[in-house]
Amino acid sequence: MKTVLFEIPTMTRLHKQQEVSESIKKLGITHVITERGRAEVSCPDTLLKVEIIRAIEDAGHVVRY
């Protein structure tokens, strides 16, 4: 299990945080913490960071690397 942090500058409101959380959870991830402008994701070591980034972008947000 690993924990990955993401900066998401376009995620500023609560409903945006919920959108991102729901999109990430579609990957089978159950532990997602979102705050204004960031997300903390705990996931299996086998899940690639790019897959999580793609899920965030699919929710309509930009991830800062």
Buried (B, 14 or more C-beta within 10 A) or exposed (E): EEEEEBEBEBBEEEEBBEBBBEBBBEBEBEEBEBEEBBBEBEBEEEBEBEEBBBBBBEBEBEBEE
